Amino acid sequence: MITPLFKATRTVSTVVADAAGHPAAQLLVMAACVIWWVAGGSETSLSSAMSIGAFVLTQMVLNQQRRRERALHLKIDELILAKTGARDEVAGIEHKTEEEIEELRASHDER
């Protein structure tokens, strides 16, 4: 039950985040605000709706960025592991602590 729901929300999140990133989305938001103002809508309800929309959209964009970042790290790890002469210990370095990263950097600087 959770898997279809997860897939559906991931799809919606991706579509909305992609659409929100389009320049026309800014024009649409400005037009909606002007129409709201002309129609006599209250500023308080518009402000509330925009705040909630901004929060939800921010979470959608962050979720999309997280997925892309994970995919990019996987691709880089695959290249590191496939390359002979590359240090395999740097694959997955994003999961290491700051101290471990500095140790790897120091060992690289010594070479």
Secondary structure by P-SEA (a helix, b strand, c coil): caaaaaaaaaaaaaaaaaaaacaaaaaaaaaaaaaaaaacccaaaaaaaaaaaaaaaaaaaaaaaaaaaaaaaaaaaaaaaacccccccccccccccaaaaaaaaaaaaac
